[in-house]
Amino acid sequence: MGLRTLLQRLLPADATTPPGLAEEVRKLRYESDYLQLEVSRLRSLVRYLTADIIHDLPMQRQTKDSFDYQWGHTDDGSWIDNHPEIREREPRLVCQYSGLPRDWFTGKTVLDAGCGSGRFSWAMASMGALVTALDQSASGVDHTRRACAEFGDRVVVRQHDLTRPIDLSSTFDLVWSFGVLHHTGNTYGAFSNIASLVKPGGYIFLMLYGEPTGRDSGEFAYYTEVESLRRHTSVMSFDDRLKFLQGLKGDQAGGWFDAVSPEINDTYSFYEIQLWLQRAGFGDIRRTMDHASHHVIARKVS
């Protein structure tokens, strides 16, 4: 809720606006915006400063364990058995998120950087792409191999931590990373590793959590609920945390587990993502979705 709206609700309908109130509201808005920008800038600085030590921090081990559990013990991991409707939905979503038409994928080489349980790897292979899929989770790798077995050697799956240099001899027409880099603890380092694997003229697609902007109070409400639930469930086992969220969120529990359970769950401004892409030689940078999270496609121009 904006300051002006709040004041309108607090004041009687026939109240006369006190002299100078509009200017005070405007000043508070500017102060709020400035503080939010400062927090964003300082948050980015802290991330850069901690990037080299993140592998030594318990939060990264916890985040990796959380996703290993998620792919091994929830419907997100076993979608091939429990949610066959995903086969119909996911190719359409890939095209919607990336802005690339279905026939573009035929014969193209794609790196799925952080494949999870293999939903997007399967979708892109089903549209004719040759897919290399990477994930740090052993459970995710196993599920992806099983999900994509029908494509034979057109889908290659490897276990790999994206914050480590990626030893691949080829570059790709598309590097795809959906909802992954912001869980690594070194988002920029992981981005740099995968961005270098896009061939000239090729594309990179990123989905990263967006910072709440203050223009929509619902964004702050969502992240406040996520953090509150994370703290409330922090001493629970993964099993108990999932059961708790199932009782609270019903069939949305899987998505909430993904948001609440990992300790590393960073958010970014579109401005910062643009800078990364420009400095890495990308142009034609655009958001493809009107969404709180950033769905971004860019083309390698240098």
PAPAMAR-58126 format. One record per residue (C-alpha): x, y, z; residue number from 1; residue in one letter; chain. Coordinates in steps of 0.5 Angstrom, whole numbers, always signed. Each point is the difference from the previous one (the first is absolute). Layout:
# PAPAMAR-58126
<c1->X | c2->Y | c3->Z | nr->NUM | rest->A | kette->A>
...
***
This chain:
# PAPAMAR-58126
<c1->+0 | c2->+0 | c3->+0 | nr->1 | rest->M | kette->A>
<c1->+3 | c2->+7 | c3->-2 | nr->2 | rest->G | kette->A>
<c1->+1 | c2->+6 | c3->+5 | nr->3 | rest->L | kette->A>
<c1->-6 | c2->+4 | c3->-3 | nr->4 | rest->R | kette->A>
<c1->-5 | c2->-6 | c3->+0 | nr->5 | rest->T | kette->A>
<c1->+2 | c2->-1 | c3->+7 | nr->6 | rest->L | kette->A>
<c1->-2 | c2->+7 | c3->+2 | nr->7 | rest->L | kette->A>
<c1->-6 | c2->+0 | c3->-4 | nr->8 | rest->Q | kette->A>
<c1->-2 | c2->-6 | c3->+4 | nr->9 | rest->R | kette->A>
<c1->+2 | c2->+3 | c3->+7 | nr->10 | rest->L | kette->A>
<c1->-3 | c2->+7 | c3->-2 | nr->11 | rest->L | kette->A>
<c1->-8 | c2->+1 | c3->+0 | nr->12 | rest->P | kette->A>
<c1->-3 | c2->+1 | c3->-7 | nr->13 | rest->A | kette->A>
<c1->-2 | c2->+7 | c3->+1 | nr->14 | rest->D | kette->A>
<c1->+7 | c2->+2 | c3->+3 | nr->15 | rest->A | kette->A>
<c1->+4 | c2->+6 | c3->-2 | nr->16 | rest->T | kette->A>
<c1->+7 | c2->-2 | c3->-2 | nr->17 | rest->T | kette->A>
<c1->+5 | c2->+3 | c3->+5 | nr->18 | rest->P | kette->A>
<c1->+4 | c2->+5 | c3->-3 | nr->19 | rest->P | kette->A>
<c1->+7 | c2->-3 | c3->-3 | nr->20 | rest->G | kette->A>
<c1->-3 | c2->-7 | c3->+1 | nr->21 | rest->L | kette->A>
<c1->+1 | c2->-1 | c3->-7 | nr->22 | rest->A | kette->A>
<c1->+7 | c2->+2 | c3->+0 | nr->23 | rest->E | kette->A>
<c1->+2 | c2->-4 | c3->+6 | nr->24 | rest->E | kette->A>
<c1->-3 | c2->-6 | c3->-3 | nr->25 | rest->V | kette->A>
<c1->+4 | c2->+1 | c3->-6 | nr->26 | rest->R | kette->A>
<c1->+7 | c2->+1 | c3->+4 | nr->27 | rest->K | kette->A>
<c1->-2 | c2->-7 | c3->+3 | nr->28 | rest->L | kette->A>
<c1->-1 | c2->-3 | c3->-6 | nr->29 | rest->R | kette->A>
<c1->+7 | c2->+2 | c3->-3 | nr->30 | rest->Y | kette->A>
<c1->+3 | c2->-2 | c3->+7 | nr->31 | rest->E | kette->A>
<c1->-3 | c2->-7 | c3->-1 | nr->32 | rest->S | kette->A>
<c1->+2 | c2->-1 | c3->-7 | nr->33 | rest->D | kette->A>
<c1->+7 | c2->+3 | c3->+2 | nr->34 | rest->Y | kette->A>
<c1->+1 | c2->-5 | c3->+6 | nr->35 | rest->L | kette->A>
<c1->-2 | c2->-6 | c3->-4 | nr->36 | rest->Q | kette->A>
<c1->+5 | c2->+2 | c3->-6 | nr->37 | rest->L | kette->A>
<c1->+5 | c2->+0 | c3->+6 | nr->38 | rest->E | kette->A>
<c1->-2 | c2->-7 | c3->+3 | nr->39 | rest->V | kette->A>
<c1->+0 | c2->-3 | c3->-7 | nr->40 | rest->S | kette->A>
<c1->+7 | c2->+3 | c3->-2 | nr->41 | rest->R | kette->A>
<c1->+3 | c2->-2 | c3->+7 | nr->42 | rest->L | kette->A>
<c1->-3 | c2->-7 | c3->-1 | nr->43 | rest->R | kette->A>
<c1->+4 | c2->-1 | c3->-7 | nr->44 | rest->S | kette->A>
<c1->+6 | c2->+2 | c3->+4 | nr->45 | rest->L | kette->A>
<c1->-1 | c2->-5 | c3->+5 | nr->46 | rest->V | kette->A>
<c1->-1 | c2->-5 | c3->-5 | nr->47 | rest->R | kette->A>
<c1->+6 | c2->+2 | c3->-4 | nr->48 | rest->Y | kette->A>
<c1->+5 | c2->+0 | c3->+7 | nr->49 | rest->L | kette->A>
<c1->-3 | c2->-7 | c3->+2 | nr->50 | rest->T | kette->A>
<c1->+0 | c2->-4 | c3->-7 | nr->51 | rest->A | kette->A>
<c1->+7 | c2->-3 | c3->+2 | nr->52 | rest->D | kette->A>
<c1->-2 | c2->-3 | c3->+6 | nr->53 | rest->I | kette->A>
<c1->-7 | c2->-2 | c3->-1 | nr->54 | rest->I | kette->A>
<c1->+3 | c2->-7 | c3->-1 | nr->55 | rest->H | kette->A>
<c1->+2 | c2->+0 | c3->+7 | nr->56 | rest->D | kette->A>
<c1->-7 | c2->+3 | c3->+3 | nr->57 | rest->L | kette->A>
<c1->-5 | c2->-5 | c3->+3 | nr->58 | rest->P | kette->A>
<c1->-6 | c2->+3 | c3->-4 | nr->59 | rest->M | kette->A>
<c1->+3 | c2->-2 | c3->-7 | nr->60 | rest->Q | kette->A>
<c1->+0 | c2->-7 | c3->+3 | nr->61 | rest->R | kette->A>
<c1->-7 | c2->+0 | c3->+3 | nr->62 | rest->Q | kette->A>
<c1->-2 | c2->+3 | c3->-7 | nr->63 | rest->T | kette->A>
<c1->+3 | c2->-6 | c3->-4 | nr->64 | rest->K | kette->A>
<c1->-3 | c2->-5 | c3->+5 | nr->65 | rest->D | kette->A>
<c1->-7 | c2->+4 | c3->-1 | nr->66 | rest->S | kette->A>
<c1->+0 | c2->-1 | c3->-7 | nr->67 | rest->F | kette->A>
<c1->+3 | c2->-7 | c3->+0 | nr->68 | rest->D | kette->A>
<c1->-6 | c2->-2 | c3->+5 | nr->69 | rest->Y | kette->A>
<c1->-5 | c2->+4 | c3->-5 | nr->70 | rest->Q | kette->A>
<c1->+2 | c2->-4 | c3->-6 | nr->71 | rest->W | kette->A>
<c1->+0 | c2->-6 | c3->+4 | nr->72 | rest->G | kette->A>
<c1->-6 | c2->+0 | c3->+4 | nr->73 | rest->H | kette->A>
<c1->-6 | c2->+5 | c3->-3 | nr->74 | rest->T | kette->A>
<c1->-4 | c2->+0 | c3->-6 | nr->75 | rest->D | kette->A>
<c1->+5 | c2->+5 | c3->-3 | nr->76 | rest->D | kette->A>
<c1->+5 | c2->-5 | c3->-1 | nr->77 | rest->G | kette->A>
<c1->-5 | c2->-6 | c3->-2 | nr->78 | rest->S | kette->A>
<c1->-4 | c2->+4 | c3->-5 | nr->79 | rest->W | kette->A>
<c1->+1 | c2->-5 | c3->-5 | nr->80 | rest->I | kette->A>
<c1->-4 | c2->-5 | c3->+4 | nr->81 | rest->D | kette->A>
<c1->-5 | c2->+4 | c3->+4 | nr->82 | rest->N | kette->A>
<c1->-1 | c2->+6 | c3->-5 | nr->83 | rest->H | kette->A>
<c1->+0 | c2->-2 | c3->-7 | nr->84 | rest->P | kette->A>
<c1->-4 | c2->+6 | c3->-2 | nr->85 | rest->E | kette->A>
<c1->+7 | c2->+4 | c3->+0 | nr->86 | rest->I | kette->A>
<c1->+2 | c2->-3 | c3->-6 | nr->87 | rest->R | kette->A>
<c1->-6 | c2->+4 | c3->-4 | nr->88 | rest->E | kette->A>
<c1->+1 | c2->+6 | c3->+4 | nr->89 | rest->R | kette->A>
<c1->+8 | c2->+1 | c3->+1 | nr->90 | rest->E | kette->A>
<c1->+2 | c2->+1 | c3->-8 | nr->91 | rest->P | kette->A>
<c1->-5 | c2->+5 | c3->+0 | nr->92 | rest->R | kette->A>
<c1->+3 | c2->+4 | c3->+6 | nr->93 | rest->L | kette->A>
<c1->+7 | c2->-1 | c3->-3 | nr->94 | rest->V | kette->A>
<c1->-3 | c2->+4 | c3->-6 | nr->95 | rest->C | kette->A>
<c1->-4 | c2->+5 | c3->+4 | nr->96 | rest->Q | kette->A>
<c1->+6 | c2->+1 | c3->+5 | nr->97 | rest->Y | kette->A>
<c1->+6 | c2->+1 | c3->-5 | nr->98 | rest->S | kette->A>
<c1->-4 | c2->+3 | c3->-6 | nr->99 | rest->G | kette->A>
<c1->+2 | c2->-5 | c3->-5 | nr->100 | rest->L | kette->A>
<c1->-4 | c2->-3 | c3->-4 | nr->101 | rest->P | kette->A>
<c1->-1 | c2->-8 | c3->+0 | nr->102 | rest->R | kette->A>
<c1->+3 | c2->-1 | c3->-6 | nr->103 | rest->D | kette->A>
<c1->+6 | c2->+4 | c3->+2 | nr->104 | rest->W | kette->A>
<c1->+3 | c2->-6 | c3->+4 | nr->105 | rest->F | kette->A>
<c1->+0 | c2->-5 | c3->-5 | nr->106 | rest->T | kette->A>
<c1->+7 | c2->-2 | c3->-1 | nr->107 | rest->G | kette->A>
<c1->+3 | c2->+5 | c3->+5 | nr->108 | rest->K | kette->A>
<c1->+5 | c2->-1 | c3->+5 | nr->109 | rest->T | kette->A>
<c1->-3 | c2->+1 | c3->+7 | nr->110 | rest->V | kette->A>
<c1->+4 | c2->+1 | c3->+7 | nr->111 | rest->L | kette->A>
<c1->-5 | c2->-1 | c3->+6 | nr->112 | rest->D | kette->A>
<c1->+4 | c2->+3 | c3->+6 | nr->113 | rest->A | kette->A>
<c1->-3 | c2->-3 | c3->+6 | nr->114 | rest->G | kette->A>
<c1->-5 | c2->-5 | c3->-3 | nr->115 | rest->C | kette->A>
<c1->-3 | c2->-2 | c3->+7 | nr->116 | rest->G | kette->A>
<c1->-5 | c2->-6 | c3->-2 | nr->117 | rest->S | kette->A>
<c1->+1 | c2->+1 | c3->-7 | nr->118 | rest->G | kette->A>
<c1->-7 | c2->+3 | c3->-2 | nr->119 | rest->R | kette->A>
<c1->+3 | c2->+5 | c3->-5 | nr->120 | rest->F | kette->A>
<c1->+5 | c2->-4 | c3->-3 | nr->121 | rest->S | kette->A>
<c1->-5 | c2->-5 | c3->-2 | nr->122 | rest->W | kette->A>
<c1->-4 | c2->+6 | c3->-3 | nr->123 | rest->A | kette->A>
<c1->+5 | c2->+2 | c3->-4 | nr->124 | rest->M | kette->A>
<c1->+2 | c2->-7 | c3->-2 | nr->125 | rest->A | kette->A>
<c1->-7 | c2->-1 | c3->-2 | nr->126 | rest->S | kette->A>
<c1->+0 | c2->+6 | c3->-5 | nr->127 | rest->M | kette->A>
<c1->+7 | c2->-3 | c3->-3 | nr->128 | rest->G | kette->A>
<c1->+5 | c2->+3 | c3->+4 | nr->129 | rest->A | kette->A>
<c1->+7 | c2->-3 | c3->+2 | nr->130 | rest->L | kette->A>
<c1->+0 | c2->+1 | c3->+7 | nr->131 | rest->V | kette->A>
<c1->+6 | c2->+0 | c3->+5 | nr->132 | rest->T | kette->A>
<c1->-3 | c2->+0 | c3->+7 | nr->133 | rest->A | kette->A>
<c1->+4 | c2->+2 | c3->+6 | nr->134 | rest->L | kette->A>
<c1->-2 | c2->+0 | c3->+8 | nr->135 | rest->D | kette->A>
<c1->+4 | c2->-1 | c3->+6 | nr->136 | rest->Q | kette->A>
<c1->-6 | c2->-4 | c3->+3 | nr->137 | rest->S | kette->A>
<c1->+1 | c2->-8 | c3->-1 | nr->138 | rest->A | kette->A>
<c1->-7 | c2->-1 | c3->+1 | nr->139 | rest->S | kette->A>
<c1->-1 | c2->+5 | c3->-5 | nr->140 | rest->G | kette->A>
<c1->+4 | c2->-3 | c3->-5 | nr->141 | rest->V | kette->A>
<c1->-3 | c2->-7 | c3->+1 | nr->142 | rest->D | kette->A>
<c1->-7 | c2->+3 | c3->-1 | nr->143 | rest->H | kette->A>
<c1->+3 | c2->+4 | c3->-7 | nr->144 | rest->T | kette->A>
<c1->+3 | c2->-6 | c3->-2 | nr->145 | rest->R | kette->A>
<c1->-6 | c2->-4 | c3->+1 | nr->146 | rest->R | kette->A>
<c1->-5 | c2->+5 | c3->-3 | nr->147 | rest->A | kette->A>
<c1->+4 | c2->+1 | c3->-6 | nr->148 | rest->C | kette->A>
<c1->+2 | c2->-7 | c3->-2 | nr->149 | rest->A | kette->A>
<c1->-5 | c2->-1 | c3->-6 | nr->150 | rest->E | kette->A>
<c1->+5 | c2->+5 | c3->-3 | nr->151 | rest->F | kette->A>
<c1->+6 | c2->-4 | c3->+0 | nr->152 | rest->G | kette->A>
<c1->+7 | c2->+4 | c3->-1 | nr->153 | rest->D | kette->A>
<c1->-4 | c2->+6 | c3->-2 | nr->154 | rest->R | kette->A>
<c1->+0 | c2->+2 | c3->+7 | nr->155 | rest->V | kette->A>
<c1->+6 | c2->-1 | c3->+5 | nr->156 | rest->V | kette->A>
<c1->+0 | c2->+1 | c3->+7 | nr->157 | rest->V | kette->A>
<c1->+6 | c2->+2 | c3->+5 | nr->158 | rest->R | kette->A>
<c1->+0 | c2->+2 | c3->+7 | nr->159 | rest->Q | kette->A>
<c1->+4 | c2->+6 | c3->+1 | nr->160 | rest->H | kette->A>
<c1->+0 | c2->+6 | c3->+5 | nr->161 | rest->D | kette->A>
<c1->-1 | c2->+7 | c3->-5 | nr->162 | rest->L | kette->A>
<c1->+4 | c2->+4 | c3->+5 | nr->163 | rest->T | kette->A>
<c1->+6 | c2->-5 | c3->-2 | nr->164 | rest->R | kette->A>
<c1->+3 | c2->+1 | c3->-7 | nr->165 | rest->P | kette->A>
<c1->-4 | c2->-4 | c3->-5 | nr->166 | rest->I | kette->A>
<c1->+5 | c2->-5 | c3->-5 | nr->167 | rest->D | kette->A>
<c1->-4 | c2->+0 | c3->-6 | nr->168 | rest->L | kette->A>
<c1->+3 | c2->+1 | c3->-7 | nr->169 | rest->S | kette->A>
<c1->-6 | c2->+2 | c3->-4 | nr->170 | rest->S | kette->A>
<c1->-4 | c2->+7 | c3->+0 | nr->171 | rest->T | kette->A>
<c1->-7 | c2->+0 | c3->+0 | nr->172 | rest->F | kette->A>
<c1->-6 | c2->+3 | c3->-4 | nr->173 | rest->D | kette->A>
<c1->-4 | c2->+1 | c3->+6 | nr->174 | rest->L | kette->A>
<c1->+2 | c2->+0 | c3->+8 | nr->175 | rest->V | kette->A>
<c1->-6 | c2->-1 | c3->+4 | nr->176 | rest->W | kette->A>
<c1->+0 | c2->+1 | c3->+7 | nr->177 | rest->S | kette->A>
<c1->-7 | c2->+0 | c3->+4 | nr->178 | rest->F | kette->A>
<c1->+0 | c2->+2 | c3->+7 | nr->179 | rest->G | kette->A>
<c1->+7 | c2->-3 | c3->+2 | nr->180 | rest->V | kette->A>
<c1->+5 | c2->+6 | c3->+0 | nr->181 | rest->L | kette->A>
<c1->-3 | c2->+3 | c3->+6 | nr->182 | rest->H | kette->A>
<c1->+1 | c2->-6 | c3->+5 | nr->183 | rest->H | kette->A>
<c1->+8 | c2->-1 | c3->-2 | nr->184 | rest->T | kette->A>
<c1->+2 | c2->+5 | c3->+5 | nr->185 | rest->G | kette->A>
<c1->+5 | c2->+3 | c3->-5 | nr->186 | rest->N | kette->A>
<c1->-5 | c2->+2 | c3->-6 | nr->187 | rest->T | kette->A>
<c1->+4 | c2->+5 | c3->-4 | nr->188 | rest->Y | kette->A>
<c1->+6 | c2->-6 | c3->+0 | nr->189 | rest->G | kette->A>
<c1->-5 | c2->-5 | c3->-2 | nr->190 | rest->A | kette->A>
<c1->-3 | c2->+5 | c3->-5 | nr->191 | rest->F | kette->A>
<c1->+7 | c2->+1 | c3->-3 | nr->192 | rest->S | kette->A>
<c1->+1 | c2->-7 | c3->-1 | nr->193 | rest->N | kette->A>
<c1->-6 | c2->-2 | c3->-4 | nr->194 | rest->I | kette->A>
<c1->+0 | c2->+7 | c3->-4 | nr->195 | rest->A | kette->A>
<c1->+7 | c2->-2 | c3->-3 | nr->196 | rest->S | kette->A>
<c1->-3 | c2->-6 | c3->-3 | nr->197 | rest->L | kette->A>
<c1->-5 | c2->+4 | c3->-4 | nr->198 | rest->V | kette->A>
<c1->+3 | c2->+0 | c3->-8 | nr->199 | rest->K | kette->A>
<c1->+0 | c2->+6 | c3->-3 | nr->200 | rest->P | kette->A>
<c1->-7 | c2->+2 | c3->-3 | nr->201 | rest->G | kette->A>
<c1->-3 | c2->-5 | c3->+5 | nr->202 | rest->G | kette->A>
<c1->-5 | c2->+1 | c3->+6 | nr->203 | rest->Y | kette->A>
<c1->+0 | c2->+0 | c3->+8 | nr->204 | rest->I | kette->A>
<c1->-6 | c2->+0 | c3->+4 | nr->205 | rest->F | kette->A>
<c1->+0 | c2->+1 | c3->+7 | nr->206 | rest->L | kette->A>
<c1->-6 | c2->+0 | c3->+5 | nr->207 | rest->M | kette->A>
<c1->+2 | c2->+3 | c3->+7 | nr->208 | rest->L | kette->A>
<c1->-4 | c2->+2 | c3->+6 | nr->209 | rest->Y | kette->A>
<c1->-1 | c2->+8 | c3->+0 | nr->210 | rest->G | kette->A>
<c1->+1 | c2->+4 | c3->+5 | nr->211 | rest->E | kette->A>
<c1->-7 | c2->+3 | c3->+3 | nr->212 | rest->P | kette->A>
<c1->+0 | c2->+7 | c3->-3 | nr->213 | rest->T | kette->A>
<c1->-5 | c2->+4 | c3->+5 | nr->214 | rest->G | kette->A>
<c1->-5 | c2->+1 | c3->-6 | nr->215 | rest->R | kette->A>
<c1->-4 | c2->-6 | c3->+2 | nr->216 | rest->D | kette->A>
<c1->-1 | c2->-1 | c3->+7 | nr->217 | rest->S | kette->A>
<c1->-1 | c2->-8 | c3->-1 | nr->218 | rest->G | kette->A>
<c1->+7 | c2->-1 | c3->-2 | nr->219 | rest->E | kette->A>
<c1->+2 | c2->+2 | c3->+7 | nr->220 | rest->F | kette->A>
<c1->-6 | c2->-4 | c3->+3 | nr->221 | rest->A | kette->A>
<c1->+3 | c2->-6 | c3->-4 | nr->222 | rest->Y | kette->A>
<c1->+7 | c2->+0 | c3->+2 | nr->223 | rest->Y | kette->A>
<c1->-2 | c2->+2 | c3->+7 | nr->224 | rest->T | kette->A>
<c1->-4 | c2->-6 | c3->+1 | nr->225 | rest->E | kette->A>
<c1->+6 | c2->-4 | c3->-4 | nr->226 | rest->V | kette->A>
<c1->+5 | c2->+2 | c3->+6 | nr->227 | rest->E | kette->A>
<c1->-5 | c2->-1 | c3->+5 | nr->228 | rest->S | kette->A>
<c1->-2 | c2->-7 | c3->-2 | nr->229 | rest->L | kette->A>
<c1->+8 | c2->-1 | c3->-1 | nr->230 | rest->R | kette->A>
<c1->+1 | c2->+2 | c3->+7 | nr->231 | rest->R | kette->A>
<c1->-6 | c2->-4 | c3->+3 | nr->232 | rest->H | kette->A>
<c1->+3 | c2->-7 | c3->-3 | nr->233 | rest->T | kette->A>
<c1->+7 | c2->+1 | c3->+0 | nr->234 | rest->S | kette->A>
<c1->+1 | c2->-5 | c3->+6 | nr->235 | rest->V | kette->A>
<c1->-5 | c2->-5 | c3->-4 | nr->236 | rest->M | kette->A>
<c1->+3 | c2->-6 | c3->-4 | nr->237 | rest->S | kette->A>
<c1->-2 | c2->+0 | c3->-7 | nr->238 | rest->F | kette->A>
<c1->-5 | c2->-5 | c3->+0 | nr->239 | rest->D | kette->A>
<c1->-3 | c2->+4 | c3->+6 | nr->240 | rest->D | kette->A>
<c1->+0 | c2->+7 | c3->-4 | nr->241 | rest->R | kette->A>
<c1->-3 | c2->-3 | c3->-6 | nr->242 | rest->L | kette->A>
<c1->-6 | c2->-3 | c3->+4 | nr->243 | rest->K | kette->A>
<c1->-1 | c2->+7 | c3->+4 | nr->244 | rest->F | kette->A>
<c1->+0 | c2->+3 | c3->-7 | nr->245 | rest->L | kette->A>
<c1->-5 | c2->-5 | c3->-3 | nr->246 | rest->Q | kette->A>
<c1->-4 | c2->+2 | c3->+6 | nr->247 | rest->G | kette->A>
<c1->+0 | c2->+7 | c3->-1 | nr->248 | rest->L | kette->A>
<c1->+0 | c2->+1 | c3->-8 | nr->249 | rest->K | kette->A>
<c1->-3 | c2->-7 | c3->-2 | nr->250 | rest->G | kette->A>
<c1->+2 | c2->-1 | c3->-7 | nr->251 | rest->D | kette->A>
<c1->+4 | c2->+6 | c3->-1 | nr->252 | rest->Q | kette->A>
<c1->+5 | c2->-3 | c3->+6 | nr->253 | rest->A | kette->A>
<c1->+5 | c2->-2 | c3->-6 | nr->254 | rest->G | kette->A>
<c1->+1 | c2->+7 | c3->-2 | nr->255 | rest->G | kette->A>
<c1->+0 | c2->+3 | c3->+7 | nr->256 | rest->W | kette->A>
<c1->+5 | c2->-5 | c3->+2 | nr->257 | rest->F | kette->A>
<c1->+5 | c2->+2 | c3->-6 | nr->258 | rest->D | kette->A>
<c1->-1 | c2->+7 | c3->+3 | nr->259 | rest->A | kette->A>
<c1->+1 | c2->-1 | c3->+7 | nr->260 | rest->V | kette->A>
<c1->+4 | c2->-6 | c3->+2 | nr->261 | rest->S | kette->A>
<c1->+7 | c2->+2 | c3->-4 | nr->262 | rest->P | kette->A>
<c1->+4 | c2->+5 | c3->+5 | nr->263 | rest->E | kette->A>
<c1->+3 | c2->+3 | c3->-7 | nr->264 | rest->I | kette->A>
<c1->-6 | c2->+4 | c3->-3 | nr->265 | rest->N | kette->A>
<c1->+3 | c2->+6 | c3->-3 | nr->266 | rest->D | kette->A>
<c1->-4 | c2->+6 | c3->-4 | nr->267 | rest->T | kette->A>
<c1->+2 | c2->+5 | c3->-5 | nr->268 | rest->Y | kette->A>
<c1->-1 | c2->+6 | c3->-4 | nr->269 | rest->S | kette->A>
<c1->-1 | c2->+0 | c3->-7 | nr->270 | rest->F | kette->A>
<c1->+5 | c2->+5 | c3->+0 | nr->271 | rest->Y | kette->A>
<c1->+5 | c2->-4 | c3->+3 | nr->272 | rest->E | kette->A>
<c1->-1 | c2->-6 | c3->-5 | nr->273 | rest->I | kette->A>
<c1->+0 | c2->+5 | c3->-6 | nr->274 | rest->Q | kette->A>
<c1->+7 | c2->+2 | c3->+2 | nr->275 | rest->L | kette->A>
<c1->+2 | c2->-7 | c3->+0 | nr->276 | rest->W | kette->A>
<c1->-2 | c2->-2 | c3->-7 | nr->277 | rest->L | kette->A>
<c1->+3 | c2->+7 | c3->-3 | nr->278 | rest->Q | kette->A>
<c1->+6 | c2->-2 | c3->+3 | nr->279 | rest->R | kette->A>
<c1->+0 | c2->-7 | c3->-2 | nr->280 | rest->A | kette->A>
<c1->-1 | c2->+2 | c3->-7 | nr->281 | rest->G | kette->A>
<c1->-7 | c2->+0 | c3->-1 | nr->282 | rest->F | kette->A>
<c1->-5 | c2->+4 | c3->-3 | nr->283 | rest->G | kette->A>
<c1->-8 | c2->+0 | c3->-2 | nr->284 | rest->D | kette->A>
<c1->-1 | c2->-1 | c3->+8 | nr->285 | rest->I | kette->A>
<c1->-8 | c2->+0 | c3->+1 | nr->286 | rest->R | kette->A>
<c1->-4 | c2->-3 | c3->+5 | nr->287 | rest->R | kette->A>
<c1->-5 | c2->-5 | c3->-3 | nr->288 | rest->T | kette->A>
<c1->-5 | c2->+0 | c3->+6 | nr->289 | rest->M | kette->A>
<c1->-4 | c2->+5 | c3->+4 | nr->290 | rest->D | kette->A>
<c1->+2 | c2->-3 | c3->+7 | nr->291 | rest->H | kette->A>
<c1->+3 | c2->+1 | c3->+7 | nr->292 | rest->A | kette->A>
<c1->+6 | c2->-4 | c3->-3 | nr->293 | rest->S | kette->A>
<c1->+4 | c2->+2 | c3->-5 | nr->294 | rest->H | kette->A>
<c1->-1 | c2->-5 | c3->-7 | nr->295 | rest->H | kette->A>
<c1->+6 | c2->+3 | c3->-4 | nr->296 | rest->V | kette->A>
<c1->+2 | c2->-2 | c3->-7 | nr->297 | rest->I | kette->A>
<c1->+6 | c2->+3 | c3->-3 | nr->298 | rest->A | kette->A>
<c1->+5 | c2->-1 | c3->-6 | nr->299 | rest->R | kette->A>
<c1->+7 | c2->-1 | c3->-1 | nr->300 | rest->K | kette->A>
<c1->+3 | c2->+6 | c3->-4 | nr->301 | rest->V | kette->A>
<c1->+7 | c2->+0 | c3->+2 | nr->302 | rest->S | kette->A>
***
